[in-house]
Amino acid sequence: MILSTISEAMRAARRTAGFGVCLLLVVDCSMTLAREELLVVDTPMEPPEWALLQRQLLDANSQACRVLAQHALDDRGYLLHVPRWGVIDGPDDAIETFSDWPLLHSLGADDSVLEDYKRAQEGHWLQYGELRTVKTDLARDGAYFQEFITMSDWAHTREGMQPFMSLGLSEPDNSLYRKRMARFAGLYMNEDPSAPNYDPVRKLIRSTWTGSKGPMLREPTVYDWVGDPVRGRFHFLHSSAGLERMLDFAAHYPKMLAHCQDYRDSVGDSHLNLSATNLALNAFMLTGREKYRRWLLEYVDAWKERTRANNGFIPTKVGLDGHPGGASGQWWKGLYGWNFTNFDAEVGYVKHRGTIFIGTWDGFGNAFLLTGDPGYLAVMRQQLMHFHSRKKVVDGKTLIPKMYGDPRGHTYTGKPEWYAWTEKLNLDRWTELYLWGMDRADLEPIPKTGWIGFLEGVEPDYPVRILRKDLERVRNRVQAIRDDPTTPGTRLPDWFMHLNPSSSRNLASLMTGAYLPSVIWSVNFRLRYFDPGRRRSGVPPDVGALIERMTGDSVTVILTNLNPVVPRTVVVQAGGYGEHRFTGVEKGESRMELNGSRVTVRLEPGCGARMTFGMNRYANAPTLLHPWDR
């Protein structure tokens, strides 16, 4: 029987299903099969505390972001501060003020959050387009060219682009956004003749410094890093002075230059550049054009092969000839590489700033998202094992090395070795790896506490605890905004970062099954929600969602409607980008088969249910398109 209307289908289901959650096949008005399933939840549920707190936090976030926008932006969307070029404090920090705002909106926050972010982004490009530098030519005619940074390293470019990259979660149909993303991706596919960032023969990005003006094929200067001095006294959020006191910029400037005196690597590819794959990934998910997918896999596969040839170590410096380490063969060198240790004159001691995880986690994770090929996860696991396999216990503390190379710093004088032992055991990276692959062996190094403890059934009160904590964080941030001691003339680009009230990451974990400990690019959501009534991303008003358990082929979620009068309808998607496929749904002893990337759930007033969805992961090509646009 073909059912032509939802109401007729619901009546028939109530007569025949006996499932409690009614599964229906719905067709559109033209009587063509829509292949859309509808689950009707009509079991009363007492409002869970976590759901009440979740809705309160979404509302508080929305209001708090509005407070910061009113405090930090003028009518043009310009940030009320002293604009500067630089990496210590510069364009990426200014717009990073609004990181997570598009993500927050995509979960269900108010539309004002997205509108304020977009106003800030457009204003940011204009404001920093007006910037002019003297001591470096990188921003002599503005920090941006065609809305993309003229030239920078991807450790910082990725930070500044984080909110823009998340905008597609809420506005994939924005034509200007699509054009910009295609143009940005094209910068690394040699589609812009003036920016030849990519070598298609050796399959490498030609410099650590790249952007809309092409690759830097010279050694960077300290002024490229630090920019021009400005007059006045400021809080230096990135320095040891921090929030404690204001410093005279002219007096502090020599220390900033000294801070970057060893930041000399540029020519050749870097592990950081794997973050550029995020541009191609988003362009592919917006347009479906195969060329973006093809380029991403070509570039990541080249890195995979270099890693294989380098005894399983991802090199952090690759010469223009494509060989790890270039002419010297010292593959552990490079900006933020295995051996990036230097004396920081700003604070007066040696710092170990190397990390193999910036860039690489983006690139290999994106390739896995596109293909579901566990070989990409194997490369990531191998890097973690380089550290984990060398762990030792000293004075009752478990330590692993942070660095590899010459422990005396940049000048290689002997055999490379492991050094800079630390108690930080890369638990964030292990957690991400586990949630991608769902291999229980990857869970072993991770303490069963916090959110992971909740998923493992040992901390049932975690959702309520963390939501209360985030509500307190929002309150504290809003109070800090109101108590802000600075004026527009005494703020540098990084100032507002510590006032950003958005508290979205724990919400994302509880609602979607994602783990987002650092810079957000692609999201590893197990489930995602859409409001068909308002045709937007996020849960509808009054709806709470809590993922209780995940396995490799299932996810258990509670959905509830807190409104005792009005029913709510929510579209539930398998994966952040529809990359997974539902195979079935269980409620209690009942089960029904499914075969698609989304289902529509109607929650009757005051009703809710715990449902377990069977899932075939990475079965579909990922897309940013919303369900009604596919």
C-alpha positions as CSV (number, residue, x, y, z in Angstrom):
1,M,0.0,0.0,0.0
2,I,1.3,3.5,-0.9
3,L,0.4,6.1,1.7
4,S,-0.1,9.6,0.2
5,T,-0.1,11.7,3.4
6,I,1.6,11.6,6.7
7,S,-1.7,11.7,8.6
8,E,-3.1,8.7,6.7
9,A,0.2,6.9,7.2
10,M,0.1,7.6,10.9
11,R,-3.4,6.3,11.2
12,A,-2.5,3.1,9.4
13,A,0.6,2.6,11.5
14,R,-1.2,3.0,14.7
15,R,-3.6,0.2,13.5
16,T,-0.8,-2.2,12.4
17,A,2.6,-1.5,13.8
18,G,2.4,-2.1,17.5
19,F,6.0,-0.8,17.7
20,G,5.7,2.2,20.0
21,V,8.0,3.9,17.5
22,C,6.0,3.7,14.2
23,L,8.0,3.3,11.0
24,L,6.3,4.6,7.9
25,L,7.1,5.1,4.3
26,V,6.1,8.5,3.2
27,V,5.6,9.8,-0.4
28,D,5.4,13.4,-1.6
29,C,2.5,15.1,-3.2
30,S,3.5,14.0,-6.7
31,M,3.1,10.4,-5.5
32,T,6.8,9.6,-6.3
33,L,8.6,7.5,-3.7
34,A,10.5,9.8,-1.3
35,R,12.2,6.9,0.5
36,E,11.8,8.8,3.8
37,E,11.1,7.0,7.1
38,L,9.0,8.5,9.9
39,L,9.4,7.3,13.5
40,V,6.5,8.4,15.8
41,V,7.4,8.6,19.5
42,D,4.3,8.7,21.7
43,T,5.6,7.3,25.0
44,P,5.4,9.9,27.8
45,M,8.8,10.7,29.4
46,E,9.4,12.8,32.5
47,P,11.7,15.7,31.5
48,P,15.3,14.4,32.1
49,E,17.6,16.8,34.0
50,W,20.2,16.6,31.2
51,A,17.7,17.7,28.6
52,L,16.5,20.7,30.6
53,L,20.2,21.7,31.1
54,Q,20.9,21.1,27.5
55,R,18.2,23.4,26.3
56,Q,19.2,26.0,29.0
57,L,22.8,25.9,27.7
58,L,21.8,26.4,24.1
59,D,19.7,29.4,25.1
60,A,22.4,30.8,27.4
61,N,25.1,30.4,24.7
62,S,22.9,32.3,22.2
63,Q,22.4,35.2,24.6
64,A,26.1,35.3,25.7
65,C,27.3,35.4,22.1
66,R,25.1,38.3,21.5
67,V,26.6,40.1,24.5
68,L,30.1,39.7,23.1
69,A,29.1,40.7,19.6
70,Q,27.6,44.0,21.0
71,H,30.8,44.6,23.0
72,A,33.4,43.6,20.4
73,L,32.0,44.7,17.0
74,D,31.0,48.0,15.5
75,D,28.2,48.6,12.9
76,R,30.5,47.5,10.1
77,G,31.4,44.2,11.8
78,Y,34.9,45.6,12.5
79,L,36.5,44.2,15.7
80,L,37.1,47.0,18.2
81,H,40.8,46.7,18.6
82,V,44.2,47.7,17.1
83,P,44.7,45.5,14.0
84,R,48.1,44.1,13.5
85,W,49.9,41.7,11.1
86,G,51.7,38.9,12.9
87,V,51.4,35.3,14.1
88,I,51.9,36.0,17.8
89,D,48.9,38.3,17.6
90,G,47.4,38.9,14.2
91,P,44.6,38.3,11.8
92,D,44.0,34.6,12.7
93,D,43.6,35.6,16.4
94,A,41.1,38.4,15.7
95,I,38.6,36.2,13.9
96,E,39.3,33.3,16.2
97,T,37.3,35.3,18.7
98,F,34.3,33.7,17.0
99,S,35.5,30.1,16.8
100,D,32.7,27.6,17.4
101,W,29.9,30.0,16.7
102,P,28.8,28.3,13.4
103,L,29.2,24.9,15.2
104,L,27.0,26.2,18.0
105,H,24.3,27.3,15.6
106,S,24.4,23.9,13.8
107,L,23.5,22.2,17.1
108,G,20.4,24.4,17.6
109,A,21.5,27.8,18.9
110,D,19.6,30.9,17.9
111,D,20.0,32.3,14.4
112,S,21.5,35.5,15.9
113,V,24.7,33.5,16.6
114,L,25.2,32.8,12.9
115,E,24.2,36.3,11.8
116,D,26.7,37.9,14.2
117,Y,29.5,35.6,13.1
118,K,28.8,36.3,9.4
119,R,28.9,40.1,10.2
120,A,32.2,39.6,12.0
121,Q,33.7,37.6,9.2
122,E,32.8,40.0,6.5
123,G,34.0,42.9,8.6
124,H,37.2,41.0,9.4
125,W,38.1,40.7,5.7
126,L,37.4,44.4,5.1
127,Q,39.2,45.6,8.3
128,Y,42.3,43.5,7.7
129,G,42.2,44.2,4.0
130,E,42.8,47.8,5.0
131,L,45.9,46.9,7.0
132,R,49.3,48.1,5.7
133,T,52.7,46.9,6.9
134,V,56.2,48.4,6.4
135,K,58.6,45.8,7.8
136,T,57.1,42.9,5.9
137,D,55.7,42.8,2.4
138,L,53.3,40.0,3.3
139,A,50.6,42.6,4.3
140,R,52.0,45.7,2.5
141,D,48.7,45.8,0.6
142,G,46.5,44.1,3.2
143,A,46.5,40.9,5.2
144,Y,44.1,39.2,2.8
145,F,43.8,39.0,-1.0
146,Q,40.5,37.9,-2.3
147,E,39.4,37.0,1.3
148,F,42.3,34.5,1.8
149,I,45.4,35.2,3.8
150,T,48.3,36.4,1.6
151,M,50.8,34.0,3.0
152,S,51.1,32.2,6.3
153,D,51.7,28.7,7.8
154,W,48.8,26.3,8.2
155,A,49.2,26.0,12.0
156,H,47.8,29.6,12.1
157,T,45.8,29.7,8.9
158,R,43.7,26.8,10.2
159,E,43.0,28.6,13.5
160,G,41.8,31.7,11.7
161,M,39.7,29.8,9.2
162,Q,38.0,27.5,11.8
163,P,34.7,29.4,12.0
164,F,34.5,29.9,8.3
165,M,35.0,26.2,7.6
166,S,32.2,25.3,9.9
167,L,29.7,27.7,8.2
168,G,28.8,25.0,5.7
169,L,27.1,23.0,8.5
170,S,24.4,25.7,8.6
171,E,24.5,27.3,5.2
172,P,25.6,24.8,2.5
173,D,23.2,26.5,0.0
174,N,24.9,30.0,0.4
175,S,26.1,30.7,-3.2
176,L,28.8,33.1,-2.1
177,Y,30.1,30.6,0.5
178,R,30.3,28.0,-2.3
179,K,32.2,30.3,-4.6
180,R,34.6,31.3,-1.9
181,M,35.3,27.7,-0.9
182,A,35.9,26.6,-4.5
183,R,38.3,29.5,-5.0
184,F,40.1,28.8,-1.8
185,A,40.5,25.1,-2.6
186,G,41.7,26.1,-6.1
187,L,44.6,27.9,-4.5
188,Y,46.1,24.5,-3.7
189,M,45.2,22.9,-7.0
190,N,47.0,25.5,-9.2
191,E,43.7,26.9,-10.5
192,D,45.0,30.4,-9.8
193,P,48.1,31.1,-11.9
194,S,49.3,33.8,-9.5
195,A,49.4,31.3,-6.6
196,P,51.3,28.2,-7.7
197,N,51.3,26.6,-4.3
198,Y,51.2,23.0,-5.5
199,D,53.7,20.8,-7.4
200,P,51.5,18.3,-9.2
201,V,54.5,16.2,-10.4
202,R,56.0,15.6,-6.9
203,K,52.6,16.0,-5.3
204,L,53.7,18.5,-2.7
205,I,52.9,22.0,-1.4
206,R,56.0,24.0,-2.2
207,S,56.4,25.9,1.1
208,T,55.4,26.1,4.7
209,W,54.2,29.6,4.0
210,T,51.5,29.7,1.4
211,G,48.3,31.6,0.6
212,S,46.6,33.7,-2.0
213,K,49.9,35.3,-3.1
214,G,51.5,31.9,-3.6
215,P,54.3,30.0,-1.8
216,M,57.2,31.7,0.0
217,L,60.4,30.4,-1.6
218,R,62.8,32.3,0.7
219,E,63.7,32.2,4.3
220,P,61.1,34.1,6.4
221,T,62.2,37.1,8.4
222,V,61.3,37.9,12.0
223,Y,59.2,40.7,10.6
224,D,57.2,38.3,8.5
225,W,56.3,36.6,11.8
226,V,55.9,39.6,14.1
227,G,54.9,42.5,11.8
228,D,55.2,46.2,12.6
229,P,55.3,47.8,16.1
230,V,52.4,49.9,17.3
231,R,52.2,52.6,19.8
232,G,50.6,52.1,23.2
233,R,50.2,49.9,26.2
234,F,48.5,46.5,25.8
235,H,47.8,43.2,27.6
236,F,49.9,40.6,25.7
237,L,47.6,37.6,25.9
238,H,50.2,35.3,24.2
239,S,53.1,36.3,26.4
240,S,54.1,35.5,30.0
241,A,52.5,38.8,31.1
242,G,49.1,37.5,30.0
243,L,46.2,39.2,31.7
244,E,48.1,40.4,34.7
245,R,49.4,43.7,33.5
246,M,49.7,46.0,30.5
247,L,53.0,46.4,28.8
248,D,54.4,49.1,26.5
249,F,54.5,47.6,23.0
250,A,57.7,49.4,22.0
251,A,59.5,48.0,25.0
252,H,58.2,44.5,24.5
253,Y,58.6,44.4,20.7
254,P,62.3,43.3,20.7
255,K,61.3,40.2,22.8
256,M,58.7,39.4,20.2
257,L,61.3,39.5,17.4
258,A,63.7,37.4,19.5
259,H,60.9,34.9,20.1
260,C,60.8,34.2,16.3
261,Q,64.5,34.3,15.6
262,D,64.7,30.5,15.0
263,Y,61.5,30.3,13.0
264,R,63.4,30.1,9.7
265,D,62.0,27.1,7.8
266,S,60.0,27.8,4.8
267,V,60.9,26.2,1.5
268,G,59.5,22.7,0.9
269,D,56.5,20.8,2.1
270,S,55.5,20.5,5.8
271,H,53.2,18.2,7.7
272,L,51.2,21.4,8.6
273,N,50.1,21.7,5.0
274,L,47.9,18.6,5.3
275,S,45.4,21.0,6.8
276,A,44.9,22.5,3.4
277,T,43.0,19.3,2.5
278,N,40.1,20.8,4.5
279,L,39.5,23.2,1.7
280,A,39.2,20.5,-0.9
281,L,37.0,18.4,1.4
282,N,34.5,21.2,2.0
283,A,34.5,22.1,-1.7
284,F,33.7,18.5,-2.5
285,M,30.9,18.2,0.1
286,L,29.4,21.5,-1.2
287,T,29.5,20.7,-4.9
288,G,30.1,17.0,-5.3
289,R,32.7,17.7,-7.9
290,E,35.1,14.8,-8.2
291,K,38.2,16.9,-8.8
292,Y,38.3,18.0,-5.1
293,R,38.1,14.4,-3.9
294,R,40.8,13.3,-6.4
295,W,43.2,16.1,-5.4
296,L,42.8,15.4,-1.6
297,L,43.5,11.7,-2.0
298,E,46.4,12.3,-4.3
299,Y,48.1,14.6,-1.8
300,V,47.4,12.5,1.3
301,D,48.5,9.4,-0.5
302,A,51.8,11.1,-1.4
303,W,52.3,11.7,2.3
304,K,51.3,8.1,3.1
305,E,53.9,6.8,0.7
306,R,56.6,9.2,2.2
307,T,55.8,7.9,5.6
308,R,56.1,4.3,4.5
309,A,59.4,5.0,2.9
310,N,60.5,6.8,6.1
311,N,60.2,3.8,8.4
312,G,56.7,4.7,9.4
313,F,57.5,8.3,10.6
314,I,55.6,11.2,9.0
315,P,58.4,13.6,8.0
316,T,57.9,17.2,9.2
317,K,60.2,18.6,6.5
318,V,60.1,17.5,2.8
319,G,62.4,19.1,0.2
320,L,61.2,20.4,-3.1
321,D,62.6,17.2,-4.6
322,G,59.9,15.3,-2.7
323,H,62.4,13.5,-0.4
324,P,61.9,13.6,3.4
325,G,64.4,16.1,4.9
326,G,65.4,17.4,1.4
327,A,69.2,17.5,0.7
328,S,70.1,17.0,4.4
329,G,67.8,14.0,4.9
330,Q,66.9,15.4,8.3
331,W,63.2,14.6,8.1
332,W,62.6,15.5,11.7
333,K,63.3,19.2,11.2
334,G,60.8,21.9,10.0
335,L,58.4,24.3,11.7
336,Y,56.6,22.6,14.6
337,G,58.3,19.4,13.6
338,W,59.7,16.5,15.6
339,N,62.7,18.6,16.6
340,F,61.3,22.1,16.9
341,T,63.0,23.1,20.1
342,N,64.3,26.6,20.5
343,F,65.2,29.3,23.1
344,D,62.3,31.6,23.6
345,A,63.8,35.0,24.4
346,E,60.4,36.4,25.3
347,V,60.1,34.2,28.4
348,G,63.8,33.4,28.9
349,Y,63.9,29.6,28.5
350,V,63.9,26.7,26.0
351,K,60.5,25.6,24.7
352,H,59.6,22.4,22.9
353,R,57.0,23.4,20.3
354,G,57.1,20.4,18.1
355,T,53.9,18.5,17.2
356,I,53.3,15.8,14.7
357,F,49.6,16.1,15.1
358,I,48.8,19.5,13.6
359,G,47.9,19.0,9.9
360,T,48.4,15.2,9.8
361,W,45.2,14.5,11.8
362,D,43.3,16.7,9.4
363,G,44.7,15.2,6.2
364,F,44.6,11.5,7.1
365,G,41.3,12.0,8.9
366,N,39.8,13.6,5.8
367,A,41.0,10.8,3.6
368,F,39.4,8.3,5.9
369,L,36.1,10.3,5.9
370,L,36.1,10.1,2.1
371,T,37.0,6.5,1.7
372,G,36.5,4.6,5.0
373,D,39.9,3.1,4.3
374,P,41.4,2.0,7.7
375,G,44.9,2.3,6.1
376,Y,44.7,6.1,6.8
377,L,44.0,5.4,10.4
378,A,46.9,3.0,10.5
379,V,49.3,5.8,9.7
380,M,47.9,7.9,12.5
381,R,48.0,5.0,15.0
382,Q,51.6,4.4,14.0
383,Q,52.6,8.0,15.0
384,L,50.9,7.5,18.4
385,M,52.7,4.2,18.9
386,H,56.1,5.9,18.3
387,F,55.5,7.7,21.5
388,H,53.4,5.2,23.4
389,S,55.8,2.3,22.9
390,R,58.6,4.3,24.6
391,K,56.6,5.1,27.7
392,K,58.4,4.7,31.1
393,V,57.5,5.2,34.7
394,V,59.6,7.6,36.7
395,D,58.8,8.3,40.4
396,G,55.4,6.8,39.9
397,K,54.6,8.9,36.9
398,T,54.1,7.6,33.3
399,L,56.1,9.6,30.8
400,I,56.4,9.6,27.1
401,P,58.8,11.7,24.9
402,K,57.4,14.8,23.2
403,M,60.3,15.4,20.8
404,Y,62.7,13.6,18.5
405,G,66.0,14.8,17.1
406,D,68.8,16.9,18.6
407,P,67.8,17.8,22.2
408,R,70.0,20.9,22.1
409,G,67.8,22.5,19.5
410,H,67.9,23.4,15.8
411,T,71.5,22.7,15.0
412,Y,72.0,19.0,14.5
413,T,75.2,17.8,15.9
414,G,74.8,14.1,16.5
415,K,72.5,11.1,16.4
416,P,68.8,12.0,16.8
417,E,67.2,10.8,20.0
418,W,63.9,11.0,21.9
419,Y,63.7,13.7,24.5
420,A,61.5,16.2,26.4
421,W,59.6,13.6,28.5
422,T,56.2,14.5,29.5
423,E,53.1,13.3,31.4
424,K,50.9,14.3,28.5
425,L,50.1,11.0,26.9
426,N,48.4,12.2,23.7
427,L,45.0,11.1,25.1
428,D,43.1,13.5,22.9
429,R,44.6,12.0,19.8
430,W,43.9,8.4,21.0
431,T,40.3,9.4,21.7
432,E,39.9,10.8,18.2
433,L,41.5,7.7,16.7
434,Y,39.2,5.4,18.7
435,L,36.0,7.3,17.6
436,W,37.0,7.3,14.0
437,G,37.8,3.6,13.8
438,M,35.9,2.2,16.8
439,D,38.7,-0.3,17.4
440,R,38.6,-1.3,21.0
441,A,42.3,-1.7,21.1
442,D,42.6,2.1,20.6
443,L,40.5,2.6,23.7
444,E,43.0,0.9,26.0
445,P,45.3,3.9,26.6
446,I,42.3,6.2,27.4
447,P,41.1,6.6,31.0
448,K,37.5,5.6,31.4
449,T,36.5,8.9,32.9
450,G,34.5,11.9,31.8
451,W,32.7,11.6,28.6
452,I,34.4,8.3,27.6
453,G,33.5,7.0,31.1
454,F,29.9,7.9,30.4
455,L,29.9,6.1,27.1
456,E,31.4,3.1,28.9
457,G,28.7,3.1,31.5
458,V,30.9,4.1,34.5
459,E,30.0,7.8,34.9
460,P,26.2,8.0,34.5
461,D,26.0,11.5,36.0
462,Y,28.6,13.0,33.6
463,P,26.1,14.8,31.3
464,V,24.5,16.7,34.2
465,R,27.9,17.6,35.7
466,I,29.4,18.9,32.5
467,L,26.3,20.8,31.4
468,R,26.2,22.6,34.8
469,K,29.9,23.3,34.5
470,D,29.4,24.8,31.0
471,L,26.6,27.0,32.2
472,E,28.9,28.4,34.9
473,R,31.6,28.9,32.2
474,V,29.1,31.0,30.1
475,R,28.2,33.0,33.2
476,N,31.9,33.7,34.0
477,R,32.7,34.7,30.4
478,V,29.7,37.1,30.3
479,Q,30.9,38.7,33.6
480,A,34.4,39.0,32.2
481,I,33.0,40.8,29.1
482,R,31.1,43.2,31.4
483,D,34.3,43.8,33.5
484,D,36.6,44.1,30.5
485,P,39.2,46.7,31.6
486,T,40.4,47.5,28.0
487,T,39.4,50.0,25.4
488,P,39.5,49.7,21.6
489,G,42.8,51.4,21.6
490,T,44.4,49.1,24.2
491,R,43.4,45.7,22.7
492,L,45.5,43.6,20.4
493,P,44.0,41.0,18.0
494,D,44.1,38.2,20.5
495,W,42.4,39.9,23.3
496,F,38.8,38.8,22.8
497,M,39.7,35.1,22.4
498,H,39.7,34.7,26.2
499,L,36.2,36.3,26.4
500,N,34.5,34.1,23.8
501,P,31.6,32.6,25.8
502,S,30.6,29.9,23.2
503,S,30.5,26.6,25.1
504,S,29.6,24.1,22.4
505,R,32.0,21.2,22.4
506,N,30.5,19.3,25.3
507,L,27.1,19.8,23.8
508,A,28.5,18.4,20.6
509,S,29.8,15.3,22.4
510,L,26.6,14.6,24.2
511,M,24.3,15.3,21.3
512,T,26.2,14.0,18.3
513,G,28.9,11.7,19.6
514,A,31.7,13.9,18.5
515,Y,35.0,14.7,20.2
516,L,36.3,18.2,19.5
517,P,39.3,18.9,21.7
518,S,41.1,21.4,19.5
519,V,40.7,23.3,16.2
520,I,37.5,22.1,14.5
521,W,37.5,21.3,10.8
522,S,35.6,18.3,9.6
523,V,33.4,16.9,12.4
524,N,33.2,13.3,13.3
525,F,29.5,13.3,14.3
526,R,27.8,9.9,14.7
527,L,24.4,11.6,14.5
528,R,23.3,15.0,13.4
529,Y,19.9,16.8,13.7
530,F,17.8,19.1,11.5
531,D,14.7,21.1,12.1
532,P,12.4,20.5,9.1
533,G,9.9,23.1,10.3
534,R,12.4,25.9,10.2
535,R,14.5,24.2,7.4
536,R,17.8,24.6,9.3
537,S,20.5,22.6,11.1
538,G,20.1,21.7,14.7
539,V,17.5,20.3,17.0
540,P,14.1,22.0,17.0
541,P,13.0,24.0,20.1
542,D,12.2,21.9,23.2
543,V,14.0,18.8,21.8
544,G,16.9,17.2,23.8
545,A,19.2,14.6,22.4
546,L,21.7,12.4,24.3
547,I,23.9,9.7,22.8
548,E,24.5,7.0,25.5
549,R,26.5,4.4,23.7
550,M,28.4,3.9,20.4
551,T,29.9,0.8,18.8
552,G,31.3,0.2,15.4
553,D,27.8,-0.6,14.0
554,S,25.3,1.1,16.3
555,V,24.5,4.2,18.3
556,T,22.0,4.5,21.2
557,V,20.3,7.9,21.6
558,I,17.6,9.3,23.8
559,L,15.3,11.9,22.1
560,T,12.8,13.8,24.1
561,N,10.3,16.6,23.6
562,L,10.2,18.8,26.7
563,N,7.1,20.7,25.4
564,P,3.9,19.2,27.0
565,V,1.6,20.9,24.4
566,V,3.3,21.0,21.0
567,P,4.7,18.0,19.1
568,R,8.2,18.4,17.6
569,T,9.7,16.8,14.4
570,V,13.4,16.3,14.0
571,V,15.4,14.8,11.1
572,V,18.1,12.5,12.4
573,Q,21.1,12.0,10.1
574,A,23.6,9.2,10.2
575,G,27.0,11.0,10.4
576,G,27.8,14.7,10.3
577,Y,27.7,14.6,6.5
578,G,25.4,11.7,5.8
579,E,28.4,9.5,5.4
580,H,26.9,6.6,7.4
581,R,23.8,4.5,6.6
582,F,21.1,3.4,9.0
583,T,20.4,-0.3,8.9
584,G,17.7,-0.6,11.5
585,V,16.2,0.8,14.7
586,E,15.4,-0.9,18.0
587,K,13.2,0.2,20.9
588,G,12.9,-2.3,23.7
589,E,12.1,-5.7,22.2
590,S,10.9,-4.3,18.8
591,R,13.1,-3.7,15.7
592,M,12.5,-2.4,12.3
593,E,14.7,-2.3,9.2
594,L,16.0,0.9,7.8
595,N,18.1,1.6,4.7
596,G,19.1,5.3,4.4
597,S,21.2,8.1,5.8
598,R,18.3,9.8,7.6
599,V,15.0,9.3,9.4
600,T,12.3,11.7,10.5
601,V,11.2,11.4,14.1
602,R,7.9,12.9,15.4
603,L,8.0,13.5,19.1
604,E,4.6,13.8,20.6
605,P,4.1,16.4,23.4
606,G,6.0,15.4,26.5
607,C,7.2,12.2,24.9
608,G,10.6,10.6,24.4
609,A,12.4,7.3,23.7
610,R,15.7,5.5,23.9
611,M,16.5,4.1,20.5
612,T,19.4,2.1,19.1
613,F,20.2,2.6,15.5
614,G,22.1,0.0,13.5
615,M,24.6,1.7,11.2
616,N,26.9,0.9,8.3
617,R,29.6,3.5,8.7
618,Y,31.3,5.3,5.8
619,A,28.9,3.8,3.3
620,N,28.1,7.1,1.5
621,A,30.0,10.0,0.0
622,P,29.9,12.8,2.6
623,T,27.8,15.9,1.7
624,L,27.1,19.2,3.4
625,L,23.7,19.5,1.7
626,H,20.8,19.5,4.1
627,P,18.3,16.6,3.8
628,W,15.7,18.6,1.8
629,D,18.2,19.7,-0.8
630,R,19.5,16.3,-1.8
